[in-house]
Amino acid sequence: MNVKEFLNNPDRDEIARQLKIDKTPIQQLLYWMGGNVNINKLAFIDSHVKYNYPVDYFYEMCAYSIKGENK
C-alpha cells in the first residue's frame, strides 16, 4: 500500500483489510497521517491505541480516521 491509496481511497473497509494484510509499520502510518488527520485524533491513536490494543484494532482506527476522497 502506498500513501496516495491510503489517503484517497473512499472504501475504508478495503484500506483496513489491506493494512492488516500488509502489516504496514505503525510509525509509517502515523507519518502518513501527520498532516492529514486532526491532531486530537492522531494524539488519541498514538497514545491510547498504539500499545494498549491489538495491532489489528490500531489498523482499523487508522483506516477509519480519514474519510478518503477521490481527487
Residue, then its C-alpha position, 0 to 999 in steps of 0.5 A: m500500500n502506498v500513501k496516495e491509496f491510503l489517503n484517497n481511497p473512499d472504501r475504508d473497509e478495503i484500506a483496513r483489510q489491506l493494512k492488516i494484510d500488509k502489516t504496514p509499520i505503525q510509525q509509517l502510518l502515523y507519518w502518513m497521517g501527520g498532516n492529514v488527520n486532526i491532531n486530537k485524533l492522531a494524539f488519541i491513536d498514538s497514545h491510547v491505541k498504539y500499545n494498549y490494543p491489538v495491532d489489528y484494532f490500531y489498523e482499523m482506527c487508522a483506516y477509519s480516521i480519514k474519510g478518503e476522497n477521490k481527487 
